[in-house]
Amino acid sequence: MTQEITIAALQLAPSPGDVAGNTGRYLEALREHGEAADLVVAPELCITGYDLDMVGERGSELAEPLDGPAVTATAKLAAELGTTVVFGLLERAGDALYDTAVVVTPAGPVHPFRKTHLYPAEADHFLAGDRLVTVDTPAGTLGPLICFEHAFPEIATTLALAGAQLLVIPSAVPVGYEHLLALRTRARAQDNQMFAVAANLAGNGFCGRSMIVGPKGEPLAEAGFAEQALRCEVDLAEIERERAGEPSLSLRQPKLYLAESVTRETGGPAAPS
């Protein structure tokens, strides 16, 4: 049995602070590539651009709520195209700013995931989210995480155990850290035998290199450094086939994974000289 879907990852190069221009380019790319895709993933903070100095100075002005113009336009286009969309938003909720991945389904509901594990430099600018989420969509069950969070294997495994089939990862990985994006995206997919879609920023010091990865950890599509879109057809049934062959998730022993459960043993006497 196949559960075939088409995935598109948008690699965008927004201009920091140009919300109108960035929104227009993002929506243009979504329309162009979303019509032939079941799932579209766009990068972290792709509406405002990722610039922490800018966020510190103008964050409240540039951010928008979950019923703001970028989310509203995305929901309208998702419904028109019949496409599920994930994109990165600087979200304003009251006086707080969040680094948020917004999941929009064709039927209309908006599901936010607020970045829970902030990179140290982000902690002065964003409030951390306090929950992980999965989202059931026509393109499968999605497990969103954002950029630096791919460094935490526990997040991806928790999402997999909660039923996620695809990790969707809006990111802003800078030049010089390409190896982390590639290694961690592939590792989190293979660790949990699921698909992963990493949509990274390009330009302005960001490295691009977005990728779509299969349950064996194999890259199915990879981008270069400039703006572009990836497209890939996948079969979600491959997840269960891979897990049947190597049932690592089902053989976990969580009680052993607590630091206090580790037995510390000392060596014998020193060898004579």
C-alpha positions as CSV (number, residue, x, y, z in Angstrom):
1,M,0.0,0.0,0.0
2,T,1.4,3.4,-0.9
3,Q,0.8,6.7,0.8
4,E,2.5,8.9,-1.8
5,I,2.8,12.6,-1.3
6,T,4.8,15.3,-3.0
7,I,6.9,17.6,-0.8
8,A,8.4,21.0,-1.7
9,A,11.0,22.8,0.4
10,L,11.3,26.6,-0.3
11,Q,14.8,28.0,0.2
12,L,14.3,31.7,0.5
13,A,16.6,34.7,1.0
14,P,14.4,37.4,2.7
15,S,15.7,40.9,3.3
16,P,15.8,41.7,7.0
17,G,12.9,44.0,8.0
18,D,11.2,44.1,4.5
19,V,8.0,42.4,5.6
20,A,6.0,43.4,2.6
21,G,8.6,42.4,0.1
22,N,9.5,39.1,1.9
23,T,5.8,38.2,2.2
24,G,5.3,38.8,-1.5
25,R,8.2,36.6,-2.5
26,Y,7.2,33.9,-0.1
27,L,3.6,33.8,-1.4
28,E,4.8,33.9,-5.0
29,A,7.1,30.9,-4.3
30,L,4.2,29.1,-2.5
31,R,1.9,29.6,-5.4
32,E,4.4,28.5,-7.9
33,H,5.5,25.3,-6.1
34,G,2.5,24.6,-3.9
35,E,0.1,23.8,-6.7
36,A,2.0,20.5,-7.5
37,A,2.8,19.7,-3.9
38,D,0.9,18.2,-0.9
39,L,3.3,19.7,1.6
40,V,5.4,22.9,1.4
41,V,7.9,23.9,4.0
42,A,9.5,27.4,4.2
43,P,12.3,28.6,6.4
44,E,12.5,30.1,9.9
45,L,11.4,33.8,10.2
46,C,11.0,33.9,6.4
47,I,8.6,36.9,6.6
48,T,10.8,39.2,8.6
49,G,14.2,37.7,7.9
50,Y,16.4,36.4,10.7
51,D,18.4,39.2,12.3
52,L,18.5,39.4,16.1
53,D,19.7,43.0,16.2
54,M,16.7,43.9,14.1
55,V,14.4,41.8,16.4
56,G,15.8,43.7,19.4
57,E,15.1,47.1,17.8
58,R,11.9,46.5,15.8
59,G,10.6,43.1,16.8
60,S,7.2,44.2,18.1
61,E,6.7,46.4,15.0
62,L,7.6,43.7,12.5
63,A,5.9,40.7,14.3
64,E,2.4,39.7,13.6
65,P,-0.2,37.6,15.5
66,L,-1.5,34.3,14.3
67,D,-4.4,36.0,12.5
68,G,-2.1,38.6,10.9
69,P,-1.7,39.2,7.1
70,A,1.0,36.5,6.4
71,V,-0.9,33.8,8.1
72,T,-4.2,34.9,6.6
73,A,-2.8,35.0,3.1
74,T,-1.1,31.6,3.6
75,A,-4.4,30.0,4.8
76,K,-6.2,31.4,1.7
77,L,-3.6,30.1,-0.7
78,A,-3.3,26.7,1.1
79,A,-7.1,26.3,0.7
80,E,-6.9,27.3,-3.0
81,L,-4.1,25.0,-3.8
82,G,-5.1,22.1,-1.5
83,T,-1.7,22.2,0.1
84,T,-0.5,21.9,3.6
85,V,2.1,24.7,4.4
86,V,4.7,25.2,7.2
87,F,6.5,28.5,7.4
88,G,8.5,30.5,10.0
89,L,6.9,33.5,11.6
90,L,8.0,36.1,14.1
91,E,4.8,35.9,16.2
92,R,3.5,38.6,18.5
93,A,1.3,37.4,21.3
94,G,0.5,40.2,23.8
95,D,3.9,41.6,24.8
96,A,5.8,38.4,23.9
97,L,7.6,37.5,20.8
98,Y,7.9,33.9,19.6
99,D,10.0,32.2,16.9
100,T,7.1,30.2,15.5
101,A,6.5,27.5,12.9
102,V,3.0,27.9,11.6
103,V,1.3,24.8,10.1
104,V,-1.6,25.6,7.9
105,T,-3.9,22.9,6.4
106,P,-6.0,23.2,3.3
107,A,-9.2,23.0,5.5
108,G,-8.2,26.2,7.3
109,P,-7.0,25.5,10.9
110,V,-3.7,27.2,11.9
111,H,-1.5,25.2,14.3
112,P,1.5,27.1,15.8
113,F,4.6,25.6,17.2
114,R,6.7,28.0,19.2
115,K,10.4,27.2,19.4
116,T,11.1,25.5,22.7
117,H,14.9,25.3,22.7
118,L,16.3,28.7,22.0
119,Y,19.9,29.2,20.9
120,P,21.6,31.2,23.7
121,A,21.7,34.4,21.6
122,E,17.9,34.2,21.0
123,A,17.0,34.0,24.7
124,D,17.0,37.8,25.1
125,H,14.6,38.2,22.2
126,F,12.1,35.4,22.2
127,L,10.0,33.7,24.8
128,A,10.4,29.9,24.6
129,G,7.5,27.7,23.8
130,D,6.5,25.2,26.4
131,R,5.1,22.2,24.4
132,L,5.8,20.0,21.5
133,V,3.0,19.3,18.9
134,T,2.1,17.0,16.1
135,V,-0.4,18.0,13.4
136,D,-2.5,15.6,11.4
137,T,-2.7,16.9,7.9
138,P,-3.7,15.5,4.4
139,A,0.1,15.2,3.8
140,G,0.6,13.0,6.9
141,T,1.3,13.7,10.6
142,L,3.8,16.4,11.0
143,G,6.2,17.0,13.8
144,P,7.6,20.6,13.7
145,L,10.8,21.7,15.2
146,I,12.9,24.8,14.5
147,C,16.6,25.0,13.5
148,F,18.7,24.6,16.7
149,E,16.2,22.0,18.0
150,H,17.6,19.5,15.5
151,A,20.5,19.3,18.0
152,F,18.3,17.5,20.5
153,P,17.6,13.9,19.5
154,E,15.0,13.6,22.3
155,I,12.7,16.1,20.5
156,A,12.6,14.1,17.3
157,T,12.1,10.8,19.1
158,T,9.3,12.2,21.2
159,L,7.6,13.4,18.1
160,A,8.1,10.0,16.4
161,L,6.6,8.2,19.4
162,A,3.7,10.6,19.3
163,G,2.9,9.5,15.7
164,A,4.8,12.0,13.6
165,Q,5.7,10.8,10.1
166,L,7.6,13.8,8.9
167,L,9.9,16.2,10.8
168,V,9.3,19.7,9.3
169,I,12.2,21.9,10.2
170,P,12.2,25.6,9.2
171,S,15.7,26.8,9.9
172,A,18.2,29.7,9.7
173,V,21.6,27.9,9.7
174,P,24.4,30.3,9.0
175,V,27.4,29.8,6.7
176,G,30.0,27.7,8.4
177,Y,27.5,25.4,10.0
178,E,26.4,23.5,6.9
179,H,27.7,20.3,8.4
180,L,25.3,20.5,11.3
181,L,22.3,21.0,9.1
182,A,23.2,18.0,6.9
183,L,24.4,15.7,9.7
184,R,21.6,16.4,12.1
185,T,18.8,16.3,9.6
186,R,19.9,13.0,8.3
187,A,20.6,11.6,11.8
188,R,17.2,12.7,13.2
189,A,15.5,11.0,10.2
190,Q,17.5,7.8,10.5
191,D,17.3,7.7,14.3
192,N,13.5,7.5,14.1
193,Q,13.1,6.0,10.6
194,M,10.9,8.8,9.4
195,F,11.1,11.6,6.8
196,A,12.6,15.0,7.5
197,V,12.3,18.3,5.6
198,A,14.8,21.0,6.4
199,A,14.0,24.4,4.7
200,N,16.8,26.8,5.4
201,L,17.4,30.4,4.7
202,A,19.9,31.5,2.0
203,G,21.8,34.7,1.5
204,N,22.6,37.3,4.2
205,G,25.1,34.9,5.8
206,F,22.9,31.8,5.7
207,C,24.1,28.6,4.1
208,G,21.1,27.3,2.2
209,R,21.6,23.5,1.7
210,S,18.0,22.7,2.4
211,M,17.2,19.0,2.1
212,I,14.5,16.3,2.1
213,V,15.6,13.1,3.8
214,G,14.2,9.6,3.9
215,P,13.7,7.1,6.7
216,K,17.1,5.5,6.1
217,G,18.8,8.9,6.5
218,E,19.4,9.2,2.8
219,P,19.1,12.6,1.1
220,L,16.3,12.5,-1.4
221,A,16.8,16.1,-2.6
222,E,19.4,18.7,-1.7
223,A,19.7,22.4,-2.4
224,G,22.7,24.6,-3.1
225,F,23.5,28.0,-1.5
226,A,21.1,30.2,-3.5
227,E,17.3,30.7,-3.5
228,Q,15.6,27.6,-5.0
229,A,12.9,25.1,-4.4
230,L,13.3,21.4,-3.8
231,R,10.6,18.9,-4.9
232,C,10.4,15.2,-4.1
233,E,7.8,12.5,-4.2
234,V,7.8,10.1,-1.2
235,D,5.8,7.1,0.0
236,L,4.9,7.4,3.7
237,A,4.4,3.6,3.8
238,E,8.2,3.4,3.7
239,I,8.3,4.4,7.4
240,E,6.7,1.2,8.6
241,R,8.6,-0.9,6.1
242,E,11.9,0.5,7.5
243,R,10.8,0.1,11.1
244,A,9.8,-3.5,10.5
245,G,13.3,-4.3,9.3
246,E,15.0,-2.6,12.2
247,P,12.5,-2.2,15.1
248,S,14.7,0.2,17.2
249,L,11.8,2.5,18.3
250,S,9.7,-0.4,19.6
251,L,12.7,-1.9,21.5
252,R,13.5,1.2,23.5
253,Q,14.0,0.8,27.2
254,P,13.4,4.4,28.6
255,K,14.1,3.4,32.2
256,L,17.7,2.9,31.3
257,Y,18.1,6.3,29.7
258,L,18.0,8.3,33.0
259,A,21.4,9.5,34.3
260,E,20.6,8.1,37.8
261,S,20.1,4.7,36.4
262,V,23.7,4.4,35.1
263,T,26.0,2.3,37.2
264,R,29.4,3.8,37.7
265,E,32.1,1.3,38.2
266,T,35.7,1.9,39.1
267,G,38.7,0.2,37.6
268,G,41.1,-2.1,39.5
269,P,44.4,-1.1,41.0
270,A,46.9,0.6,38.8
271,A,49.2,-1.7,36.8
272,P,52.7,-2.0,38.1
273,S,55.3,0.1,36.4
